[in-house]
């Protein structure tokens, strides 16, 4: 049995790989760990569901790598400062 190829049915081209230097990339945290650090450093009682909602709404900067989501440390530090200053998100 032979297969016929339709136009556009071939493999999709891969996106070019980003030229990232791991040594200069900021450390990343999982949302669960970022939420724990936020609660400990601010003393606030922020529910995990609220933190995940902030991530999905873009109120917390996040990076998606495949199916995984990560929070950069600098973004978490900024969020901690905003919470300590009393800013509402």
HUGI-V941518 format. One record per backbone hydrogen bond with DSSP energy under -0.5 kcal/mol. NH is the residue of the N-H (numbers start at 1). CO is the residue of the C=O. If there is no record, write none. Layout:
BEGIN
<<NH:CO> <NH:CO>>
END
This chain:
BEGIN
<<6:4> <9:6> <20:18> <22:20> <24:21> <25:21> <29:71> <31:69> <34:30> <35:31> <36:32> <37:33> <38:34> <39:35> <40:36> <41:37> <42:38> <43:39> <46:44> <47:45> <51:47> <52:48> <53:49> <54:50> <55:51> <56:52> <57:53> <58:54> <58:55> <59:54> <60:54> <63:70> <65:63> <65:68> <66:64> <68:65> <70:63> <71:29> <72:70> <73:27> <76:72> <77:73> <78:74> <79:75> <80:76> <81:77> <82:78> <83:79> <84:80> <85:81> <86:83> <87:82>>
END
